[in-house]
Amino acid sequence: MNLNFNLKLSEGYKSNSQIARVLTENWVKENSYCPNCGQLPLNDFENNMPVADFYCLKCNEEFELKSKNGKLSSIINDGAYESMIKRITSDTNPNFFFLTYDNSVVNNFLVIPKQFFTPDIIIKRKPLSETAKRAGWIGCNIDISKVPESGRIFIVENSKIIDREKVHIKLKSTDFLKSKSLETRGWILDILNCVEEIKKQSFTLDELYAFENKLKIKYPNNNHIKDKIRQQLQFLRDKGLIEFNGRGNYKKIEL
């Protein structure tokens, strides 16, 4: 994997946004692989496809690319809010690639699988003013800080290329989420986030119960939050994401 852009492709372009699009999309096409099945290379859709930028011929997974010149941040600019919500709640939503670069060299490249996208991570922006060309248009941002660590899968991290097998194993470990309803996925991801907020490898059931009030705000009609916490912990244990050590003690499993 070559982390440098092919700068020859920028010749003839004047717009910085066009240059960035050409260079980043070419880099993904020439250097990336399908993190779902390992197929190399990925194929690109025709320009301005409304659904995604790349697809895999082998497993048919689709990927949309978001790129940025600079450091990786938790807030990613995106397009129209309503369109984004419709896409991520549909059966055909794509996976997302996030790429950052500096001086025409890739420093971070990660994939967030589609099953981690819920309306909770989409931030609605204020409508454009009446004097704007697209007055009233409402855009959105993606808050990737709300995505559990298990859903932020680096292919390149801080200019270091991650082993392909490690990427594949981490991605496949959460495949079970694809078959879950949006509501069920929401609960699983919320508990995963709670587990990750506990900054140590081992934790207790009582430490998870401390998030009861926070979860109650999000699920005001649920009067059995503690039962739901236990249910989701058992599910995560069965899926190999955490380990149960008896007497309300758990341990995170590193993938």
FITOR-390964 format. One record per residue (C-alpha): residue number from 1; y, z, x. Coordinates in Angstrom, 2 decimals, decimal comma, padded with zeros to 5 digits. Each point is the difference from the previous one (the first is absolute). Layout:
# residues N
+-----+---------+---------+---------+
| num |      c2 |      c3 |      c1 |
+-----+---------+---------+---------+
| NUM |       Y |       Z |       X |
...
+-----+---------+---------+---------+
# end
This chain:
# residues 255
+-----+---------+---------+---------+
| num |      c2 |      c3 |      c1 |
+-----+---------+---------+---------+
|   1 |  000,00 |  000,00 |  000,00 |
|   2 |  003,32 | -001,15 |  001,47 |
|   3 |  002,90 |  002,25 | -001,09 |
|   4 |  002,69 | -002,54 |  000,93 |
|   5 |  001,58 | -002,40 | -002,47 |
|   6 | -000,15 | -003,74 |  000,63 |
|   7 |  003,76 | -000,52 |  000,42 |
|   8 | -000,32 | -003,78 |  000,18 |
|   9 | -000,53 |  000,03 | -003,77 |
|  10 |  003,54 |  001,30 | -000,56 |
|  11 |  001,58 | -003,16 |  001,40 |
|  12 |  001,97 | -001,86 | -002,64 |
|  13 |  000,60 |  003,04 | -002,20 |
|  14 |  003,44 |  001,62 | -000,28 |
|  15 | -000,59 |  002,71 | -002,57 |
|  16 | -001,23 |  003,30 |  001,47 |
|  17 | -002,07 |  000,68 | -003,11 |
|  18 | -001,69 | -003,40 |  000,26 |
|  19 | -000,72 |  000,52 |  003,68 |
|  20 | -001,48 |  003,44 | -000,71 |
|  21 | -002,19 | -001,38 | -002,78 |
|  22 | -001,30 | -002,90 |  002,11 |
|  23 | -000,75 |  002,17 |  003,04 |
|  24 | -001,63 |  002,92 | -001,84 |
|  25 | -002,13 | -002,14 | -002,31 |
|  26 | -001,17 | -002,13 |  002,91 |
|  27 | -000,87 |  003,12 |  001,99 |
|  28 | -002,18 |  001,34 | -002,81 |
|  29 | -001,71 | -003,35 | -000,49 |
|  30 | -000,72 | -000,43 |  003,72 |
|  31 | -000,86 |  003,58 |  000,94 |
|  32 | -001,18 |  002,03 | -002,95 |
|  33 | -003,37 |  000,18 | -001,69 |
|  34 | -001,14 |  001,14 | -003,42 |
|  35 | -000,23 |  003,81 |  000,26 |
|  36 | -002,37 |  000,00 | -002,96 |
|  37 | -002,75 | -002,19 |  001,46 |
|  38 |  001,12 | -000,91 |  003,55 |
|  39 |  000,43 | -003,72 | -000,69 |
|  40 |  002,22 | -001,81 |  002,51 |
|  41 |  002,43 | -001,61 | -000,63 |
|  42 |  001,74 |  000,71 | -003,29 |
|  43 |  001,27 | -002,95 | -002,01 |
|  44 |  003,55 | -000,32 | -001,28 |
|  45 |  001,02 | -000,97 | -003,51 |
|  46 |  002,57 | -002,67 | -000,66 |
|  47 |  003,60 |  001,20 |  000,31 |
|  48 |  001,49 |  002,06 | -002,83 |
|  49 | -003,31 |  000,97 | -001,54 |
|  50 |  000,83 |  002,78 | -002,48 |
|  51 | -003,14 |  002,03 |  000,73 |
|  52 | -000,64 |  000,22 |  003,74 |
|  53 |  000,50 | -001,56 |  003,45 |
|  54 | -003,53 | -000,07 |  001,43 |
|  55 | -003,58 | -000,04 | -001,22 |
|  56 | -003,47 |  000,29 |  001,46 |
|  57 | -002,42 | -002,86 | -000,60 |
|  58 | -003,01 |  002,27 |  000,47 |
|  59 |  000,73 |  002,97 | -002,29 |
|  60 |  002,94 | -001,41 | -002,03 |
|  61 |  002,27 |  002,97 |  000,69 |
|  62 |  003,72 | -000,81 | -000,15 |
|  63 |  002,81 |  001,44 |  002,09 |
|  64 |  003,77 |  000,11 | -000,31 |
|  65 |  002,08 |  000,41 |  003,16 |
|  66 |  003,09 |  002,19 |  000,39 |
|  67 |  001,69 | -000,09 |  003,40 |
|  68 |  002,92 |  001,75 |  001,66 |
|  69 |  001,85 | -000,24 |  003,30 |
|  70 |  000,10 |  003,59 |  001,25 |
|  71 | -001,88 |  003,23 | -000,47 |
|  72 | -002,57 |  000,61 | -002,71 |
|  73 |  001,61 |  001,99 | -002,82 |
|  74 | -001,42 |  001,58 | -003,12 |
|  75 |  002,20 | -002,07 | -002,33 |
|  76 | -000,68 | -003,75 | -000,20 |
|  77 |  002,30 | -002,38 | -001,88 |
|  78 | -001,68 | -002,13 | -002,64 |
|  79 |  000,93 | -002,33 | -002,85 |
|  80 |  000,40 |  000,39 | -003,75 |
|  81 | -001,12 |  003,36 | -001,39 |
|  82 | -001,64 | -001,23 | -003,21 |
|  83 | -001,89 | -002,76 |  001,82 |
|  84 | -001,29 |  002,47 |  002,57 |
|  85 | -001,23 |  002,44 | -002,64 |
|  86 | -001,79 | -002,79 | -001,86 |
|  87 | -001,68 | -001,19 |  003,19 |
|  88 | -001,29 |  003,34 |  001,24 |
|  89 | -001,33 |  000,96 | -003,43 |
|  90 | -001,81 | -003,33 | -000,47 |
|  91 | -003,53 | -000,93 |  001,00 |
|  92 |  001,27 | -002,53 |  002,54 |
|  93 |  002,38 |  002,12 |  002,08 |
|  94 | -000,06 | -000,81 |  003,74 |
|  95 | -000,42 |  002,26 |  003,00 |
|  96 |  003,16 |  000,48 |  002,06 |
|  97 |  000,61 | -000,62 |  003,68 |
|  98 |  002,97 |  001,76 |  001,61 |
|  99 |  001,20 | -001,32 |  003,35 |
| 100 |  002,78 |  001,25 |  002,28 |
| 101 |  001,19 | -001,62 |  003,19 |
| 102 |  002,55 |  000,36 |  002,78 |
| 103 |  001,19 | -002,71 |  002,40 |
| 104 | -002,47 | -002,42 | -001,58 |
| 105 | -002,98 |  002,27 |  000,73 |
| 106 | -002,09 |  001,67 | -002,71 |
| 107 | -000,06 |  003,79 |  000,30 |
| 108 | -001,57 |  000,99 | -003,33 |
| 109 | -002,26 | -001,88 | -002,38 |
| 110 | -001,81 |  001,80 | -002,79 |
| 111 | -001,71 | -000,73 | -003,26 |
| 112 |  000,22 |  002,08 | -003,16 |
| 113 | -002,91 | -000,94 | -002,27 |
| 114 |  000,88 | -000,97 | -003,55 |
| 115 | -001,82 |  003,01 | -001,49 |
| 116 |  002,66 |  002,29 |  001,50 |
| 117 |  002,82 | -001,66 | -001,89 |
| 118 |  001,06 |  001,94 | -003,09 |
| 119 |  003,37 |  000,09 | -001,81 |
| 120 |  000,69 |  003,35 |  001,71 |
| 121 |  000,75 | -001,67 |  003,34 |
| 122 |  002,38 | -002,59 | -001,47 |
| 123 |  003,65 |  001,13 | -000,05 |
| 124 |  002,25 | -001,61 | -002,58 |
| 125 |  003,40 | -001,00 |  001,37 |
| 126 |  003,28 | -000,01 | -001,92 |
| 127 |  000,86 | -003,23 | -001,87 |
| 128 |  002,33 | -002,38 |  001,81 |
| 129 |  003,63 |  000,28 | -001,08 |
| 130 |  001,56 | -002,28 | -002,59 |
| 131 |  001,88 | -001,83 |  002,74 |
| 132 | -003,17 | -000,91 |  001,90 |
| 133 | -001,55 | -003,47 | -000,26 |
| 134 | -003,12 |  001,54 | -001,53 |
| 135 |  001,79 |  002,61 | -002,09 |
| 136 | -002,38 |  002,54 | -001,51 |
| 137 | -002,92 | -000,97 |  002,26 |
| 138 | -002,14 |  003,02 |  000,93 |
| 139 | -001,80 |  000,06 |  003,32 |
| 140 | -002,38 |  002,52 |  001,51 |
| 141 | -001,16 |  001,66 |  003,20 |
| 142 | -003,50 |  001,00 |  001,08 |
| 143 | -000,33 |  003,60 |  001,19 |
| 144 | -003,02 | -000,08 |  002,30 |
| 145 |  000,42 |  003,71 |  000,82 |
| 146 | -001,64 |  000,65 | -003,39 |
| 147 | -003,11 | -001,91 |  001,08 |
| 148 | -002,72 |  002,30 |  001,42 |
| 149 | -000,74 | -000,42 |  003,71 |
| 150 | -003,39 | -001,47 | -000,92 |
| 151 |  001,86 | -002,86 | -001,69 |
| 152 |  002,28 | -000,81 |  002,95 |
| 153 | -002,31 | -001,94 |  002,28 |
| 154 |  001,51 | -001,13 |  003,29 |
| 155 | -001,19 | -003,18 |  001,67 |
| 156 |  002,72 |  000,41 |  002,64 |
| 157 |  001,65 |  003,40 |  000,47 |
| 158 |  002,87 |  000,60 |  002,42 |
| 159 | -000,92 | -003,23 |  001,82 |
| 160 | -003,64 |  001,07 |  000,35 |
| 161 | -002,66 | -002,24 | -001,53 |
| 162 | -002,48 |  002,06 | -002,04 |
| 163 | -003,72 | -000,74 |  000,29 |
| 164 | -001,01 | -002,43 | -002,73 |
| 165 | -003,10 |  001,96 | -001,00 |
| 166 |  002,06 |  003,17 | -000,43 |
| 167 |  002,41 | -001,88 | -002,27 |
| 168 | -002,87 | -001,36 | -002,08 |
| 169 | -001,73 |  003,39 | -000,39 |
| 170 |  003,21 |  001,72 | -001,09 |
| 171 |  000,80 | -002,70 | -002,54 |
| 172 | -003,49 | -000,07 | -001,49 |
| 173 | -000,07 |  003,80 | -000,33 |
| 174 |  002,29 | -000,21 | -003,04 |
| 175 | -001,49 | -003,08 | -001,67 |
| 176 | -001,24 |  002,25 | -002,80 |
| 177 |  003,60 |  000,26 | -001,27 |
| 178 |  000,01 | -003,68 | -001,00 |
| 179 | -002,25 |  000,66 | -002,98 |
| 180 |  002,04 |  002,96 | -001,27 |
| 181 |  002,60 | -000,15 | -002,74 |
| 182 |  003,66 |  000,42 |  000,92 |
| 183 |  000,01 |  003,54 | -001,42 |
| 184 | -003,15 |  001,02 |  001,87 |
| 185 |  001,31 | -001,49 |  003,24 |
| 186 |  003,23 |  001,91 | -000,51 |
| 187 | -001,83 |  003,33 | -000,09 |
| 188 | -002,14 | -000,80 |  003,03 |
| 189 |  003,01 | -001,12 |  002,05 |
| 190 |  002,02 |  003,05 | -001,06 |
| 191 | -002,73 |  002,36 |  001,20 |
| 192 | -000,37 | -001,99 |  003,24 |
| 193 |  003,73 |  000,42 |  000,58 |
| 194 | -000,26 |  003,74 | -000,69 |
| 195 | -002,83 |  000,28 |  002,52 |
| 196 |  002,08 | -001,84 |  002,60 |
| 197 |  002,97 |  002,30 | -000,59 |
| 198 | -002,17 |  002,81 |  001,36 |
| 199 |  000,61 | -000,53 |  003,72 |
| 200 | -003,35 |  001,16 |  001,32 |
| 201 | -003,51 | -001,38 |  000,11 |
| 202 | -001,62 |  002,73 | -002,10 |
| 203 |  001,40 |  001,28 | -003,28 |
| 204 | -000,97 |  002,11 | -003,00 |
| 205 | -000,12 | -000,50 | -003,74 |
| 206 |  002,75 |  002,60 | -000,41 |
| 207 |  002,26 | -002,09 |  002,23 |
| 208 | -000,53 | -002,94 | -002,36 |
| 209 |  000,68 |  002,22 | -003,01 |
| 210 |  003,47 |  000,58 |  001,50 |
| 211 |  000,84 | -003,55 | -001,14 |
| 212 | -000,72 |  000,85 | -003,65 |
| 213 |  003,66 |  000,22 | -001,06 |
| 214 |  000,87 | -003,24 |  001,78 |
| 215 | -002,84 | -001,82 | -001,75 |
| 216 |  000,90 |  001,59 | -003,34 |
| 217 |  003,44 | -001,62 |  000,19 |
| 218 | -001,62 | -003,40 |  000,37 |
| 219 | -002,72 |  000,66 | -002,59 |
| 220 |  001,74 |  002,25 | -002,57 |
| 221 | -002,64 | -000,61 | -002,68 |
| 222 | -002,88 |  001,12 |  002,19 |
| 223 | -000,75 |  003,70 | -000,49 |
| 224 | -002,92 |  000,07 |  002,41 |
| 225 |  001,60 | -000,89 |  003,34 |
| 226 | -002,27 |  002,26 |  002,07 |
| 227 | -003,08 | -001,52 | -001,63 |
| 228 |  001,35 | -003,45 |  000,84 |
| 229 |  000,61 |  001,02 |  003,62 |
| 230 | -003,60 |  001,18 |  000,36 |
| 231 | -001,28 | -003,17 | -001,66 |
| 232 |  001,92 | -002,26 |  002,38 |
| 233 | -001,03 |  002,02 |  003,06 |
| 234 | -003,64 | -000,40 | -001,00 |
| 235 |  000,55 | -003,73 | -000,44 |
| 236 |  001,67 | -000,32 |  003,42 |
| 237 | -002,88 |  001,97 |  001,52 |
| 238 | -002,56 | -002,32 | -001,58 |
| 239 |  001,90 | -003,01 |  001,41 |
| 240 | -000,02 |  001,43 |  003,52 |
| 241 |  003,74 |  000,61 |  000,37 |
| 242 | -000,26 |  003,79 |  000,21 |
| 243 | -002,77 |  002,45 |  000,83 |
| 244 | -000,92 |  003,08 | -002,05 |
| 245 | -000,96 |  003,02 |  002,10 |
| 246 | -000,69 |  002,50 | -002,78 |
| 247 |  001,97 |  002,87 | -001,57 |
| 248 |  003,04 | -002,15 | -000,76 |
| 249 |  000,33 | -001,33 |  003,55 |
| 250 |  000,52 | -003,68 |  000,79 |
| 251 |  000,55 | -002,18 |  003,04 |
| 252 |  001,70 | -003,38 |  000,36 |
| 253 | -002,16 | -002,80 |  001,38 |
| 254 |  001,65 | -002,29 |  002,54 |
| 255 | -000,84 | -003,67 | -000,42 |
+-----+---------+---------+---------+
# end
